[in-house]
């Protein structure tokens, strides 16, 4: 059997709908290798948290007021190259 990695995947969950954010965070608890290090409610907050925490994985809502998930992904892609 293949060995599983024991490293923790630091994760950020961002959604302007609190119930959706809470639900995804709750569902991710079933995966011990995933650690939700923070949650956010909009794209600007996500950008700040990403810069501060440098998570391995970010779940972004696609439709948020202001800076939505797609726009934020484009911003991050520009800075990561």
Kinemage of the C-alpha trace (Angstrom):
@kinemage 1
@onewidth
@group {chain A} dominant
@subgroup {mainchain}
@vectorlist {calphas} color= white
{ca unk a 1} P 0.000 0.000 0.000
{ca unk a 2} L 1.222 3.506 -0.831
{ca unk a 3} L 2.250 5.635 2.163
{ca unk a 4} L 0.339 8.839 2.717
{ca unk a 5} L 2.108 12.100 3.317
{ca unk a 6} L 1.890 13.296 6.886
{ca unk a 7} L 2.404 16.973 6.125
{ca unk a 8} L -0.387 19.361 6.999
{ca unk a 9} L -1.923 21.446 4.215
{ca unk a 10} L -2.542 24.946 5.573
{ca unk a 11} L -5.828 26.141 4.135
{ca unk a 12} L -7.765 29.397 3.862
{ca unk a 13} L -11.532 29.432 3.198
{ca unk a 14} L -13.078 32.631 1.797
{ca unk a 15} L -16.790 33.187 1.156
{ca unk a 16} L -19.049 36.188 1.686
{ca unk a 17} L -21.838 33.856 2.825
{ca unk a 18} L -20.992 32.849 6.395
{ca unk a 19} L -23.032 29.629 6.260
{ca unk a 20} L -21.144 28.437 3.178
{ca unk a 21} L -17.814 29.286 4.801
{ca unk a 22} L -18.794 27.469 7.992
{ca unk a 23} L -20.052 24.419 6.069
{ca unk a 24} L -16.861 24.020 4.037
{ca unk a 25} L -14.726 24.496 7.145
{ca unk a 26} L -16.807 21.839 8.896
{ca unk a 27} L -16.507 19.400 5.971
{ca unk a 28} L -12.740 19.855 5.813
{ca unk a 29} L -12.453 18.587 9.404
{ca unk a 30} L -12.889 15.078 7.952
{ca unk a 31} L -9.429 15.428 6.390
{ca unk a 32} L -6.780 15.375 9.128
{ca unk a 33} L -4.085 16.527 6.717
{ca unk a 34} L -6.020 19.755 6.049
{ca unk a 35} L -5.738 22.522 8.631
{ca unk a 36} L -8.002 25.540 8.124
{ca unk a 37} L -5.766 28.331 9.423
{ca unk a 38} L -8.231 31.162 8.766
{ca unk a 39} L -11.453 32.165 7.084
{ca unk a 40} L -12.324 35.357 5.265
{ca unk a 41} L -15.453 37.042 3.993
{ca unk a 42} L -14.242 38.946 0.916
{ca unk a 43} L -11.463 39.190 -1.630
{ca unk a 44} L -9.597 42.049 0.026
{ca unk a 45} L -9.540 40.226 3.338
{ca unk a 46} L -8.366 37.095 1.509
{ca unk a 47} L -5.521 39.008 -0.122
{ca unk a 48} L -4.377 40.244 3.286
{ca unk a 49} L -4.633 36.765 4.849
{ca unk a 50} L -2.768 35.146 1.955
{ca unk a 51} L 0.078 37.630 2.329
{ca unk a 52} L 0.206 37.160 6.094
{ca unk a 53} L -0.319 33.387 6.391
{ca unk a 54} L 0.975 32.084 3.020
{ca unk a 55} L -1.427 29.106 2.998
{ca unk a 56} L -0.817 26.058 0.840
{ca unk a 57} L -4.424 25.991 -0.389
{ca unk a 58} L -7.150 28.634 -0.745
{ca unk a 59} L -10.850 27.966 -1.328
{ca unk a 60} L -12.377 31.103 -2.888
{ca unk a 61} L -15.988 31.907 -3.594
{ca unk a 62} L -16.236 32.883 -7.250
{ca unk a 63} L -18.965 35.502 -6.734
{ca unk a 64} L -18.243 38.004 -3.957
{ca unk a 65} L -18.890 41.735 -3.849
{ca unk a 66} L -15.876 43.889 -4.653
{ca unk a 67} L -12.884 41.692 -5.397
{ca unk a 68} L -14.374 38.309 -6.313
{ca unk a 69} L -12.566 34.984 -6.379
{ca unk a 70} L -11.703 35.109 -10.081
{ca unk a 71} L -10.252 38.627 -9.845
{ca unk a 72} L -8.285 37.646 -6.755
{ca unk a 73} L -6.874 34.601 -8.547
{ca unk a 74} L -5.656 36.901 -11.353
{ca unk a 75} L -4.021 39.248 -8.813
{ca unk a 76} L -2.266 36.347 -7.092
{ca unk a 77} L -1.101 34.901 -10.418
{ca unk a 78} L 0.524 38.215 -11.345
{ca unk a 79} L 2.508 38.359 -8.111
{ca unk a 80} L 3.532 34.709 -8.065
{ca unk a 81} L 5.481 34.801 -11.330
